[in-house]
């Protein structure tokens, strides 16, 4: 995954955690606008989320942040 997208994932997780607390969940769609302007990045994120890590549709933001930071 591109470093710039990893940074965006961490930023989004931090914002969600700050706004709603440590128990907040999110899906990989949380990292994208409603308009799909970057289908390649969306597919990369979906593959990382679904195929590589076999995550549920919604996961805790703290879990995702930790996983991204460790990669």
mmCIF file of the N, C-alpha and C atoms, coordinates in Angstrom:
data_MODEL
# 
_entry.id   MODEL 
# 
loop_
_atom_site.group_PDB 
_atom_site.id 
_atom_site.type_symbol 
_atom_site.label_atom_id 
_atom_site.label_alt_id 
_atom_site.label_comp_id 
_atom_site.label_asym_id 
_atom_site.label_entity_id 
_atom_site.label_seq_id 
_atom_site.pdbx_PDB_ins_code 
_atom_site.Cartn_x 
_atom_site.Cartn_y 
_atom_site.Cartn_z 
_atom_site.occupancy 
_atom_site.B_iso_or_equiv 
_atom_site.pdbx_formal_charge 
_atom_site.auth_seq_id 
_atom_site.auth_comp_id 
_atom_site.auth_asym_id 
_atom_site.auth_atom_id 
_atom_site.pdbx_PDB_model_num 
ATOM 1   N N  . UNK A 1 1  ? 0.835   -1.174  0.000  1.00 0.00 ? 1  UNK A N  1 
ATOM 2   C CA . UNK A 1 1  ? 0.000   0.000   0.000  1.00 0.00 ? 1  UNK A CA 1 
ATOM 3   C C  . UNK A 1 1  ? 0.886   1.246   0.000  1.00 0.00 ? 1  UNK A C  1 
ATOM 4   N N  . UNK A 1 2  ? 0.466   2.250   -0.733 1.00 0.00 ? 2  UNK A N  1 
ATOM 5   C CA . UNK A 1 2  ? 1.254   3.470   -0.854 1.00 0.00 ? 2  UNK A CA 1 
ATOM 6   C C  . UNK A 1 2  ? 1.362   4.189   0.491  1.00 0.00 ? 2  UNK A C  1 
ATOM 7   N N  . UNK A 1 3  ? 2.534   4.737   0.795  1.00 0.00 ? 3  UNK A N  1 
ATOM 8   C CA . UNK A 1 3  ? 2.711   5.470   2.057  1.00 0.00 ? 3  UNK A CA 1 
ATOM 9   C C  . UNK A 1 3  ? 1.711   6.609   2.233  1.00 0.00 ? 3  UNK A C  1 
ATOM 10  N N  . UNK A 1 4  ? 1.360   7.282   1.151  1.00 0.00 ? 4  UNK A N  1 
ATOM 11  C CA . UNK A 1 4  ? 0.407   8.392   1.265  1.00 0.00 ? 4  UNK A CA 1 
ATOM 12  C C  . UNK A 1 4  ? -0.980  7.889   1.675  1.00 0.00 ? 4  UNK A C  1 
ATOM 13  N N  . UNK A 1 5  ? -1.367  6.705   1.188  1.00 0.00 ? 5  UNK A N  1 
ATOM 14  C CA . UNK A 1 5  ? -2.666  6.165   1.576  1.00 0.00 ? 5  UNK A CA 1 
ATOM 15  C C  . UNK A 1 5  ? -2.627  5.638   3.005  1.00 0.00 ? 5  UNK A C  1 
ATOM 16  N N  . UNK A 1 6  ? -1.512  5.053   3.398  1.00 0.00 ? 6  UNK A N  1 
ATOM 17  C CA . UNK A 1 6  ? -1.364  4.624   4.792  1.00 0.00 ? 6  UNK A CA 1 
ATOM 18  C C  . UNK A 1 6  ? -1.521  5.812   5.734  1.00 0.00 ? 6  UNK A C  1 
ATOM 19  N N  . UNK A 1 7  ? -0.893  6.921   5.378  1.00 0.00 ? 7  UNK A N  1 
ATOM 20  C CA . UNK A 1 7  ? -0.991  8.131   6.201  1.00 0.00 ? 7  UNK A CA 1 
ATOM 21  C C  . UNK A 1 7  ? -2.444  8.611   6.276  1.00 0.00 ? 7  UNK A C  1 
ATOM 22  N N  . UNK A 1 8  ? -3.152  8.531   5.163  1.00 0.00 ? 8  UNK A N  1 
ATOM 23  C CA . UNK A 1 8  ? -4.559  8.936   5.143  1.00 0.00 ? 8  UNK A CA 1 
ATOM 24  C C  . UNK A 1 8  ? -5.384  8.021   6.033  1.00 0.00 ? 8  UNK A C  1 
ATOM 25  N N  . UNK A 1 9  ? -5.123  6.720   5.990  1.00 0.00 ? 9  UNK A N  1 
ATOM 26  C CA . UNK A 1 9  ? -5.846  5.778   6.833  1.00 0.00 ? 9  UNK A CA 1 
ATOM 27  C C  . UNK A 1 9  ? -5.646  6.108   8.310  1.00 0.00 ? 9  UNK A C  1 
ATOM 28  N N  . UNK A 1 10 ? -4.409  6.381   8.682  1.00 0.00 ? 10 UNK A N  1 
ATOM 29  C CA . UNK A 1 10 ? -4.115  6.723   10.080 1.00 0.00 ? 10 UNK A CA 1 
ATOM 30  C C  . UNK A 1 10 ? -4.819  8.023   10.462 1.00 0.00 ? 10 UNK A C  1 
ATOM 31  N N  . UNK A 1 11 ? -4.784  9.001   9.577  1.00 0.00 ? 11 UNK A N  1 
ATOM 32  C CA . UNK A 1 11 ? -5.436  10.289  9.831  1.00 0.00 ? 11 UNK A CA 1 
ATOM 33  C C  . UNK A 1 11 ? -6.944  10.110  10.040 1.00 0.00 ? 11 UNK A C  1 
ATOM 34  N N  . UNK A 1 12 ? -7.577  9.330   9.181  1.00 0.00 ? 12 UNK A N  1 
ATOM 35  C CA . UNK A 1 12 ? -9.018  9.090   9.299  1.00 0.00 ? 12 UNK A CA 1 
ATOM 36  C C  . UNK A 1 12 ? -9.329  8.348   10.597 1.00 0.00 ? 12 UNK A C  1 
ATOM 37  N N  . UNK A 1 13 ? -8.539  7.338   10.921 1.00 0.00 ? 13 UNK A N  1 
ATOM 38  C CA . UNK A 1 13 ? -8.737  6.605   12.176 1.00 0.00 ? 13 UNK A CA 1 
ATOM 39  C C  . UNK A 1 13 ? -8.613  7.540   13.368 1.00 0.00 ? 13 UNK A C  1 
ATOM 40  N N  . UNK A 1 14 ? -7.586  8.366   13.378 1.00 0.00 ? 14 UNK A N  1 
ATOM 41  C CA . UNK A 1 14 ? -7.395  9.319   14.476 1.00 0.00 ? 14 UNK A CA 1 
ATOM 42  C C  . UNK A 1 14 ? -8.591  10.250  14.613 1.00 0.00 ? 14 UNK A C  1 
ATOM 43  N N  . UNK A 1 15 ? -9.087  10.755  13.494 1.00 0.00 ? 15 UNK A N  1 
ATOM 44  C CA . UNK A 1 15 ? -10.228 11.673  13.530 1.00 0.00 ? 15 UNK A CA 1 
ATOM 45  C C  . UNK A 1 15 ? -11.481 10.983  14.069 1.00 0.00 ? 15 UNK A C  1 
ATOM 46  N N  . UNK A 1 16 ? -11.728 9.760   13.614 1.00 0.00 ? 16 UNK A N  1 
ATOM 47  C CA . UNK A 1 16 ? -12.905 9.015   14.083 1.00 0.00 ? 16 UNK A CA 1 
ATOM 48  C C  . UNK A 1 16 ? -12.795 8.704   15.571 1.00 0.00 ? 16 UNK A C  1 
ATOM 49  N N  . UNK A 1 17 ? -11.607 8.299   16.018 1.00 0.00 ? 17 UNK A N  1 
ATOM 50  C CA . UNK A 1 17 ? -11.392 7.983   17.432 1.00 0.00 ? 17 UNK A CA 1 
ATOM 51  C C  . UNK A 1 17 ? -11.582 9.244   18.277 1.00 0.00 ? 17 UNK A C  1 
ATOM 52  N N  . UNK A 1 18 ? -11.036 10.347  17.826 1.00 0.00 ? 18 UNK A N  1 
ATOM 53  C CA . UNK A 1 18 ? -11.158 11.605  18.559 1.00 0.00 ? 18 UNK A CA 1 
ATOM 54  C C  . UNK A 1 18 ? -12.623 12.036  18.665 1.00 0.00 ? 18 UNK A C  1 
ATOM 55  N N  . UNK A 1 19 ? -13.377 11.870  17.592 1.00 0.00 ? 19 UNK A N  1 
ATOM 56  C CA . UNK A 1 19 ? -14.772 12.301  17.558 1.00 0.00 ? 19 UNK A CA 1 
ATOM 57  C C  . UNK A 1 19 ? -15.713 11.373  18.319 1.00 0.00 ? 19 UNK A C  1 
ATOM 58  N N  . UNK A 1 20 ? -15.440 10.054  18.257 1.00 0.00 ? 20 UNK A N  1 
ATOM 59  C CA . UNK A 1 20 ? -16.421 9.095   18.781 1.00 0.00 ? 20 UNK A CA 1 
ATOM 60  C C  . UNK A 1 20 ? -15.872 8.120   19.816 1.00 0.00 ? 20 UNK A C  1 
ATOM 61  N N  . UNK A 1 21 ? -14.573 8.193   20.121 1.00 0.00 ? 21 UNK A N  1 
ATOM 62  C CA . UNK A 1 21 ? -14.009 7.326   21.147 1.00 0.00 ? 21 UNK A CA 1 
ATOM 63  C C  . UNK A 1 21 ? -13.367 6.070   20.603 1.00 0.00 ? 21 UNK A C  1 
ATOM 64  N N  . UNK A 1 22 ? -12.720 5.338   21.498 1.00 0.00 ? 22 UNK A N  1 
ATOM 65  C CA . UNK A 1 22 ? -11.956 4.145   21.135 1.00 0.00 ? 22 UNK A CA 1 
ATOM 66  C C  . UNK A 1 22 ? -12.795 2.997   20.586 1.00 0.00 ? 22 UNK A C  1 
ATOM 67  N N  . UNK A 1 23 ? -14.086 3.037   20.810 1.00 0.00 ? 23 UNK A N  1 
ATOM 68  C CA . UNK A 1 23 ? -14.945 1.929   20.403 1.00 0.00 ? 23 UNK A CA 1 
ATOM 69  C C  . UNK A 1 23 ? -15.536 2.107   19.007 1.00 0.00 ? 23 UNK A C  1 
ATOM 70  N N  . UNK A 1 24 ? -15.176 3.185   18.317 1.00 0.00 ? 24 UNK A N  1 
ATOM 71  C CA . UNK A 1 24 ? -15.771 3.473   17.016 1.00 0.00 ? 24 UNK A CA 1 
ATOM 72  C C  . UNK A 1 24 ? -15.305 2.467   15.957 1.00 0.00 ? 24 UNK A C  1 
ATOM 73  N N  . UNK A 1 25 ? -16.253 2.053   15.140 1.00 0.00 ? 25 UNK A N  1 
ATOM 74  C CA . UNK A 1 25 ? -15.936 1.147   14.038 1.00 0.00 ? 25 UNK A CA 1 
ATOM 75  C C  . UNK A 1 25 ? -15.993 1.883   12.715 1.00 0.00 ? 25 UNK A C  1 
ATOM 76  N N  . UNK A 1 26 ? -15.347 1.294   11.719 1.00 0.00 ? 26 UNK A N  1 
ATOM 77  C CA . UNK A 1 26 ? -15.384 1.851   10.377 1.00 0.00 ? 26 UNK A CA 1 
ATOM 78  C C  . UNK A 1 26 ? -15.148 0.763   9.362  1.00 0.00 ? 26 UNK A C  1 
ATOM 79  N N  . UNK A 1 27 ? -15.508 1.069   8.115  1.00 0.00 ? 27 UNK A N  1 
ATOM 80  C CA . UNK A 1 27 ? -15.243 0.151   7.014  1.00 0.00 ? 27 UNK A CA 1 
ATOM 81  C C  . UNK A 1 27 ? -14.189 0.787   6.120  1.00 0.00 ? 27 UNK A C  1 
ATOM 82  N N  . UNK A 1 28 ? -13.695 0.055   5.141  1.00 0.00 ? 28 UNK A N  1 
ATOM 83  C CA . UNK A 1 28 ? -12.667 0.625   4.271  1.00 0.00 ? 28 UNK A CA 1 
ATOM 84  C C  . UNK A 1 28 ? -13.217 1.768   3.425  1.00 0.00 ? 28 UNK A C  1 
ATOM 85  N N  . UNK A 1 29 ? -14.525 1.859   3.317  1.00 0.00 ? 29 UNK A N  1 
ATOM 86  C CA . UNK A 1 29 ? -15.122 2.983   2.592  1.00 0.00 ? 29 UNK A CA 1 
ATOM 87  C C  . UNK A 1 29 ? -14.907 4.313   3.313  1.00 0.00 ? 29 UNK A C  1 
ATOM 88  N N  . UNK A 1 30 ? -14.601 4.284   4.600  1.00 0.00 ? 30 UNK A N  1 
ATOM 89  C CA . UNK A 1 30 ? -14.390 5.512   5.382  1.00 0.00 ? 30 UNK A CA 1 
ATOM 90  C C  . UNK A 1 30 ? -13.217 6.334   4.848  1.00 0.00 ? 30 UNK A C  1 
ATOM 91  N N  . UNK A 1 31 ? -12.350 5.734   4.077  1.00 0.00 ? 31 UNK A N  1 
ATOM 92  C CA . UNK A 1 31 ? -11.153 6.407   3.583  1.00 0.00 ? 31 UNK A CA 1 
ATOM 93  C C  . UNK A 1 31 ? -11.352 7.053   2.213  1.00 0.00 ? 31 UNK A C  1 
ATOM 94  N N  . UNK A 1 32 ? -12.602 7.028   1.721  1.00 0.00 ? 32 UNK A N  1 
ATOM 95  C CA . UNK A 1 32 ? -12.887 7.531   0.376  1.00 0.00 ? 32 UNK A CA 1 
ATOM 96  C C  . UNK A 1 32 ? -14.090 8.464   0.389  1.00 0.00 ? 32 UNK A C  1 
ATOM 97  N N  . UNK A 1 33 ? -14.097 9.398   -0.547 1.00 0.00 ? 33 UNK A N  1 
ATOM 98  C CA . UNK A 1 33 ? -15.254 10.276  -0.749 1.00 0.00 ? 33 UNK A CA 1 
ATOM 99  C C  . UNK A 1 33 ? -16.350 9.473   -1.439 1.00 0.00 ? 33 UNK A C  1 
ATOM 100 N N  . UNK A 1 34 ? -17.539 9.998   -1.456 1.00 0.00 ? 34 UNK A N  1 
ATOM 101 C CA . UNK A 1 34 ? -18.645 9.298   -2.113 1.00 0.00 ? 34 UNK A CA 1 
ATOM 102 C C  . UNK A 1 34 ? -18.422 9.114   -3.605 1.00 0.00 ? 34 UNK A C  1 
ATOM 103 N N  . UNK A 1 35 ? -17.683 10.025  -4.229 1.00 0.00 ? 35 UNK A N  1 
ATOM 104 C CA . UNK A 1 35 ? -17.335 9.859   -5.636 1.00 0.00 ? 35 UNK A CA 1 
ATOM 105 C C  . UNK A 1 35 ? -16.083 8.990   -5.720 1.00 0.00 ? 35 UNK A C  1 
ATOM 106 N N  . UNK A 1 36 ? -16.147 7.978   -6.533 1.00 0.00 ? 36 UNK A N  1 
ATOM 107 C CA . UNK A 1 36 ? -15.007 7.076   -6.669 1.00 0.00 ? 36 UNK A CA 1 
ATOM 108 C C  . UNK A 1 36 ? -14.053 7.615   -7.734 1.00 0.00 ? 36 UNK A C  1 
ATOM 109 N N  . UNK A 1 37 ? -13.166 8.494   -7.309 1.00 0.00 ? 37 UNK A N  1 
ATOM 110 C CA . UNK A 1 37 ? -12.223 9.119   -8.238 1.00 0.00 ? 37 UNK A CA 1 
ATOM 111 C C  . UNK A 1 37 ? -10.927 8.330   -8.389 1.00 0.00 ? 37 UNK A C  1 
ATOM 112 N N  . UNK A 1 38 ? -10.685 7.398   -7.485 1.00 0.00 ? 38 UNK A N  1 
ATOM 113 C CA . UNK A 1 38 ? -9.450  6.608   -7.532 1.00 0.00 ? 38 UNK A CA 1 
ATOM 114 C C  . UNK A 1 38 ? -9.781  5.118   -7.384 1.00 0.00 ? 38 UNK A C  1 
ATOM 115 N N  . UNK A 1 39 ? -10.337 4.504   -8.424 1.00 0.00 ? 39 UNK A N  1 
ATOM 116 C CA . UNK A 1 39 ? -10.742 3.098   -8.307 1.00 0.00 ? 39 UNK A CA 1 
ATOM 117 C C  . UNK A 1 39 ? -9.573  2.159   -8.006 1.00 0.00 ? 39 UNK A C  1 
ATOM 118 N N  . UNK A 1 40 ? -8.378  2.481   -8.469 1.00 0.00 ? 40 UNK A N  1 
ATOM 119 C CA . UNK A 1 40 ? -7.227  1.610   -8.194 1.00 0.00 ? 40 UNK A CA 1 
ATOM 120 C C  . UNK A 1 40 ? -6.910  1.577   -6.704 1.00 0.00 ? 40 UNK A C  1 
ATOM 121 N N  . UNK A 1 41 ? -6.982  2.736   -6.064 1.00 0.00 ? 41 UNK A N  1 
ATOM 122 C CA . UNK A 1 41 ? -6.693  2.812   -4.630 1.00 0.00 ? 41 UNK A CA 1 
ATOM 123 C C  . UNK A 1 41 ? -7.811  2.130   -3.843 1.00 0.00 ? 41 UNK A C  1 
ATOM 124 N N  . UNK A 1 42 ? -9.041  2.325   -4.282 1.00 0.00 ? 42 UNK A N  1 
ATOM 125 C CA . UNK A 1 42 ? -10.170 1.657   -3.632 1.00 0.00 ? 42 UNK A CA 1 
ATOM 126 C C  . UNK A 1 42 ? -10.010 0.146   -3.688 1.00 0.00 ? 42 UNK A C  1 
ATOM 127 N N  . UNK A 1 43 ? -9.626  -0.378  -4.841 1.00 0.00 ? 43 UNK A N  1 
ATOM 128 C CA . UNK A 1 43 ? -9.438  -1.824  -4.973 1.00 0.00 ? 43 UNK A CA 1 
ATOM 129 C C  . UNK A 1 43 ? -8.268  -2.319  -4.127 1.00 0.00 ? 43 UNK A C  1 
ATOM 130 N N  . UNK A 1 44 ? -7.210  -1.516  -4.050 1.00 0.00 ? 44 UNK A N  1 
ATOM 131 C CA . UNK A 1 44 ? -6.071  -1.881  -3.208 1.00 0.00 ? 44 UNK A CA 1 
ATOM 132 C C  . UNK A 1 44 ? -6.498  -1.955  -1.746 1.00 0.00 ? 44 UNK A C  1 
ATOM 133 N N  . UNK A 1 45 ? -7.277  -0.972  -1.304 1.00 0.00 ? 45 UNK A N  1 
ATOM 134 C CA . UNK A 1 45 ? -7.763  -0.959  0.078  1.00 0.00 ? 45 UNK A CA 1 
ATOM 135 C C  . UNK A 1 45 ? -8.703  -2.137  0.332  1.00 0.00 ? 45 UNK A C  1 
ATOM 136 N N  . UNK A 1 46 ? -9.584  -2.413  -0.616 1.00 0.00 ? 46 UNK A N  1 
ATOM 137 C CA . UNK A 1 46 ? -10.512 -3.535  -0.474 1.00 0.00 ? 46 UNK A CA 1 
ATOM 138 C C  . UNK A 1 46 ? -9.761  -4.860  -0.408 1.00 0.00 ? 46 UNK A C  1 
ATOM 139 N N  . UNK A 1 47 ? -8.760  -5.019  -1.235 1.00 0.00 ? 47 UNK A N  1 
ATOM 140 C CA . UNK A 1 47 ? -7.960  -6.238  -1.218 1.00 0.00 ? 47 UNK A CA 1 
ATOM 141 C C  . UNK A 1 47 ? -7.232  -6.392  0.112  1.00 0.00 ? 47 UNK A C  1 
ATOM 142 N N  . UNK A 1 48 ? -6.628  -5.309  0.601  1.00 0.00 ? 48 UNK A N  1 
ATOM 143 C CA . UNK A 1 48 ? -5.926  -5.332  1.892  1.00 0.00 ? 48 UNK A CA 1 
ATOM 144 C C  . UNK A 1 48 ? -6.897  -5.714  3.002  1.00 0.00 ? 48 UNK A C  1 
ATOM 145 N N  . UNK A 1 49 ? -8.085  -5.125  2.985  1.00 0.00 ? 49 UNK A N  1 
ATOM 146 C CA . UNK A 1 49 ? -9.079  -5.297  4.046  1.00 0.00 ? 49 UNK A CA 1 
ATOM 147 C C  . UNK A 1 49 ? -9.727  -6.679  3.991  1.00 0.00 ? 49 UNK A C  1 
ATOM 148 N N  . UNK A 1 50 ? -10.188 -7.062  2.803  1.00 0.00 ? 50 UNK A N  1 
ATOM 149 C CA . UNK A 1 50 ? -11.004 -8.270  2.667  1.00 0.00 ? 50 UNK A CA 1 
ATOM 150 C C  . UNK A 1 50 ? -10.169 -9.520  2.390  1.00 0.00 ? 50 UNK A C  1 
ATOM 151 N N  . UNK A 1 51 ? -9.334  -9.451  1.394  1.00 0.00 ? 51 UNK A N  1 
ATOM 152 C CA . UNK A 1 51 ? -8.605  -10.644 0.957  1.00 0.00 ? 51 UNK A CA 1 
ATOM 153 C C  . UNK A 1 51 ? -7.377  -10.929 1.811  1.00 0.00 ? 51 UNK A C  1 
ATOM 154 N N  . UNK A 1 52 ? -6.569  -9.902  2.050  1.00 0.00 ? 52 UNK A N  1 
ATOM 155 C CA . UNK A 1 52 ? -5.322  -10.111 2.785  1.00 0.00 ? 52 UNK A CA 1 
ATOM 156 C C  . UNK A 1 52 ? -5.558  -10.383 4.264  1.00 0.00 ? 52 UNK A C  1 
ATOM 157 N N  . UNK A 1 53 ? -6.394  -9.541  4.901  1.00 0.00 ? 53 UNK A N  1 
ATOM 158 C CA . UNK A 1 53 ? -6.575  -9.640  6.352  1.00 0.00 ? 53 UNK A CA 1 
ATOM 159 C C  . UNK A 1 53 ? -7.896  -10.263 6.778  1.00 0.00 ? 53 UNK A C  1 
ATOM 160 N N  . UNK A 1 54 ? -8.782  -10.516 5.829  1.00 0.00 ? 54 UNK A N  1 
ATOM 161 C CA . UNK A 1 54 ? -10.072 -11.150 6.101  1.00 0.00 ? 54 UNK A CA 1 
ATOM 162 C C  . UNK A 1 54 ? -10.822 -10.469 7.250  1.00 0.00 ? 54 UNK A C  1 
ATOM 163 N N  . UNK A 1 55 ? -10.881 -9.146  7.176  1.00 0.00 ? 55 UNK A N  1 
ATOM 164 C CA . UNK A 1 55 ? -11.563 -8.368  8.196  1.00 0.00 ? 55 UNK A CA 1 
ATOM 165 C C  . UNK A 1 55 ? -13.061 -8.331  7.929  1.00 0.00 ? 55 UNK A C  1 
ATOM 166 N N  . UNK A 1 56 ? -13.828 -8.120  8.994  1.00 0.00 ? 56 UNK A N  1 
ATOM 167 C CA . UNK A 1 56 ? -15.272 -7.933  8.860  1.00 0.00 ? 56 UNK A CA 1 
ATOM 168 C C  . UNK A 1 56 ? -15.535 -6.597  8.181  1.00 0.00 ? 56 UNK A C  1 
ATOM 169 N N  . UNK A 1 57 ? -16.782 -6.392  7.782  1.00 0.00 ? 57 UNK A N  1 
ATOM 170 C CA . UNK A 1 57 ? -17.121 -5.140  7.102  1.00 0.00 ? 57 UNK A CA 1 
ATOM 171 C C  . UNK A 1 57 ? -16.785 -3.939  7.994  1.00 0.00 ? 57 UNK A C  1 
ATOM 172 N N  . UNK A 1 58 ? -17.164 -3.994  9.267  1.00 0.00 ? 58 UNK A N  1 
ATOM 173 C CA . UNK A 1 58 ? -16.817 -2.941  10.215 1.00 0.00 ? 58 UNK A CA 1 
ATOM 174 C C  . UNK A 1 58 ? -15.809 -3.478  11.216 1.00 0.00 ? 58 UNK A C  1 
ATOM 175 N N  . UNK A 1 59 ? -14.769 -2.699  11.440 1.00 0.00 ? 59 UNK A N  1 
ATOM 176 C CA . UNK A 1 59 ? -13.734 -3.026  12.429 1.00 0.00 ? 59 UNK A CA 1 
ATOM 177 C C  . UNK A 1 59 ? -13.460 -1.790  13.274 1.00 0.00 ? 59 UNK A C  1 
ATOM 178 N N  . UNK A 1 60 ? -12.909 -1.998  14.447 1.00 0.00 ? 60 UNK A N  1 
ATOM 179 C CA . UNK A 1 60 ? -12.562 -0.886  15.323 1.00 0.00 ? 60 UNK A CA 1 
ATOM 180 C C  . UNK A 1 60 ? -11.449 -0.057  14.688 1.00 0.00 ? 60 UNK A C  1 
ATOM 181 N N  . UNK A 1 61 ? -11.601 1.250   14.742 1.00 0.00 ? 61 UNK A N  1 
ATOM 182 C CA . UNK A 1 61 ? -10.609 2.154   14.164 1.00 0.00 ? 61 UNK A CA 1 
ATOM 183 C C  . UNK A 1 61 ? -9.243  1.975   14.822 1.00 0.00 ? 61 UNK A C  1 
ATOM 184 N N  . UNK A 1 62 ? -9.222  1.702   16.133 1.00 0.00 ? 62 UNK A N  1 
ATOM 185 C CA . UNK A 1 62 ? -7.932  1.514   16.815 1.00 0.00 ? 62 UNK A CA 1 
ATOM 186 C C  . UNK A 1 62 ? -7.216  0.274   16.279 1.00 0.00 ? 62 UNK A C  1 
ATOM 187 N N  . UNK A 1 63 ? -7.974  -0.767  15.942 1.00 0.00 ? 63 UNK A N  1 
ATOM 188 C CA . UNK A 1 63 ? -7.385  -1.991  15.381 1.00 0.00 ? 63 UNK A CA 1 
ATOM 189 C C  . UNK A 1 63 ? -6.779  -1.715  14.005 1.00 0.00 ? 63 UNK A C  1 
ATOM 190 N N  . UNK A 1 64 ? -7.534  -1.014  13.165 1.00 0.00 ? 64 UNK A N  1 
ATOM 191 C CA . UNK A 1 64 ? -7.044  -0.703  11.817 1.00 0.00 ? 64 UNK A CA 1 
ATOM 192 C C  . UNK A 1 64 ? -5.813  0.177   11.889 1.00 0.00 ? 64 UNK A C  1 
ATOM 193 N N  . UNK A 1 65 ? -5.846  1.189   12.734 1.00 0.00 ? 65 UNK A N  1 
ATOM 194 C CA . UNK A 1 65 ? -4.698  2.087   12.879 1.00 0.00 ? 65 UNK A CA 1 
ATOM 195 C C  . UNK A 1 65 ? -3.451  1.303   13.278 1.00 0.00 ? 65 UNK A C  1 
ATOM 196 N N  . UNK A 1 66 ? -3.578  0.419   14.245 1.00 0.00 ? 66 UNK A N  1 
ATOM 197 C CA . UNK A 1 66 ? -2.446  -0.391  14.698 1.00 0.00 ? 66 UNK A CA 1 
ATOM 198 C C  . UNK A 1 66 ? -1.926  -1.278  13.573 1.00 0.00 ? 66 UNK A C  1 
ATOM 199 N N  . UNK A 1 67 ? -2.816  -1.903  12.825 1.00 0.00 ? 67 UNK A N  1 
ATOM 200 C CA . UNK A 1 67 ? -2.411  -2.777  11.722 1.00 0.00 ? 67 UNK A CA 1 
ATOM 201 C C  . UNK A 1 67 ? -1.646  -1.987  10.658 1.00 0.00 ? 67 UNK A C  1 
ATOM 202 N N  . UNK A 1 68 ? -2.150  -0.810  10.309 1.00 0.00 ? 68 UNK A N  1 
ATOM 203 C CA . UNK A 1 68 ? -1.507  0.008   9.280  1.00 0.00 ? 68 UNK A CA 1 
ATOM 204 C C  . UNK A 1 68 ? -0.124  0.468   9.761  1.00 0.00 ? 68 UNK A C  1 
ATOM 205 N N  . UNK A 1 69 ? -0.046  0.874   11.019 1.00 0.00 ? 69 UNK A N  1 
ATOM 206 C CA . UNK A 1 69 ? 1.246   1.346   11.573 1.00 0.00 ? 69 UNK A CA 1 
ATOM 207 C C  . UNK A 1 69 ? 2.294   0.222   11.607 1.00 0.00 ? 69 UNK A C  1 
ATOM 208 N N  . UNK A 1 70 ? 1.861   -1.017  11.757 1.00 0.00 ? 70 UNK A N  1 
ATOM 209 C CA . UNK A 1 70 ? 2.790   -2.145  11.846 1.00 0.00 ? 70 UNK A CA 1 
ATOM 210 C C  . UNK A 1 70 ? 3.253   -2.642  10.488 1.00 0.00 ? 70 UNK A C  1 
ATOM 211 N N  . UNK A 1 71 ? 2.623   -2.198  9.428  1.00 0.00 ? 71 UNK A N  1 
ATOM 212 C CA . UNK A 1 71 ? 3.026   -2.661  8.085  1.00 0.00 ? 71 UNK A CA 1 
ATOM 213 C C  . UNK A 1 71 ? 4.137   -1.820  7.535  1.00 0.00 ? 71 UNK A C  1 
# 
